[in-house]
Each structure stands twice: as structure tokens, then as C-alpha cells.
Amino acid sequence: RSHPEEVRIYHEAASAKNGA
């Protein structure tokens, strides 16, 4: 699976986890 939407969500989750 390599969709821009999924990748964006993954990055958003990773960023939030890193930020939090």
C-alpha cells in the first residue's frame, strides 16, 4: 500500500507522536 493519503495520515500520526 503506497497511497499519498495513507502516507499523509501516517506522517501526521508520527509527527503528533513525536510532538507529543
FIKE-500883 format. One record per atom (N, C-alpha, C): residue in three letters; x, y, z. Coordinates in steps of 0.02 Angstrom, whole numbers, plus 32768, in hexadecimal, padded with zeros to 4 digits. Example, Ala and Ser with C-alpha at 12.3 -4.5 7.8 and 13.67 -1.06 7.14 Angstrom:
+------+------+------+------+
| rest |    x |    y |    z |
+------+------+------+------+
|  Ala | 8294 | 7EE4 | 8186 |
|  Ala | 8267 | 7F1F | 8186 |
|  Ala | 8294 | 7F5B | 8186 |
|  Ser | 8282 | 7F90 | 8162 |
|  Ser | 82AC | 7FCB | 8165 |
|  Ser | 8285 | 8002 | 818A |
+------+------+------+------+
REM end
This chain:
+------+------+------+------+
| rest |    x |    y |    z |
+------+------+------+------+
|  Arg | 802B | 7FC4 | 8000 |
|  Arg | 8000 | 8000 | 8000 |
|  Arg | 802C | 803E | 8000 |
|  Ser | 8025 | 8068 | 7FCE |
|  Ser | 804C | 80A6 | 7FCC |
|  Ser | 8021 | 80DE | 7FB1 |
|  His | 7FF2 | 80F4 | 7FD9 |
|  His | 7FC6 | 812A | 7FC3 |
|  His | 7FDA | 816B | 7FE6 |
|  Pro | 7FD8 | 81A2 | 7FC4 |
|  Pro | 7FEA | 81E3 | 7FE1 |
|  Pro | 7FC0 | 81F2 | 801E |
|  Glu | 7F80 | 81DF | 801C |
|  Glu | 7F54 | 81EE | 8055 |
|  Glu | 7F6A | 81C5 | 8092 |
|  Glu | 7F76 | 8185 | 8087 |
|  Glu | 7F8B | 815A | 80BF |
|  Glu | 7FCE | 8172 | 80DA |
|  Val | 7FFB | 8182 | 80AB |
|  Val | 803E | 8198 | 80BF |
|  Val | 8037 | 81D9 | 80E7 |
|  Arg | 800A | 8204 | 80D1 |
|  Arg | 8000 | 8244 | 80F4 |
|  Arg | 7FE6 | 8237 | 813B |
|  Ile | 7FB6 | 820A | 8140 |
|  Ile | 7F9B | 81FA | 8183 |
|  Ile | 7FD2 | 81DC | 81AF |
|  Tyr | 7FFA | 81B0 | 8190 |
|  Tyr | 8031 | 8190 | 81B6 |
|  Tyr | 8061 | 81C6 | 81CF |
|  His | 8072 | 81F3 | 81A3 |
|  His | 80A0 | 8229 | 81B6 |
|  His | 8081 | 8256 | 81EB |
|  Glu | 8041 | 8263 | 81E4 |
|  Glu | 801F | 828E | 8215 |
|  Glu | 8021 | 826B | 825A |
|  Ala | 8013 | 822B | 825B |
|  Ala | 8014 | 8205 | 829A |
|  Ala | 805B | 8205 | 82B7 |
|  Ala | 808C | 81FA | 828D |
|  Ala | 80D1 | 81F8 | 82A4 |
|  Ala | 80E5 | 823D | 82BF |
|  Ser | 80D0 | 8271 | 829C |
|  Ser | 80E1 | 82B5 | 82B1 |
|  Ser | 80C0 | 82C4 | 82F4 |
|  Ala | 8081 | 82B1 | 82FB |
|  Ala | 805E | 82BD | 833A |
|  Ala | 807F | 8296 | 8372 |
|  Lys | 8092 | 8258 | 8365 |
|  Lys | 80B2 | 8230 | 8399 |
|  Lys | 80F5 | 8250 | 83AC |
|  Asn | 811A | 8266 | 837A |
|  Asn | 815A | 8285 | 8387 |
|  Asn | 8151 | 82C7 | 83AC |
|  Gly | 811E | 82ED | 8397 |
|  Gly | 8112 | 832E | 83B6 |
|  Gly | 80F9 | 8325 | 83FD |
|  Ala | 80D0 | 82F0 | 8408 |
|  Ala | 80B5 | 82E5 | 844B |
|  Ala | 80EA | 82BF | 8473 |
+------+------+------+------+
REM end
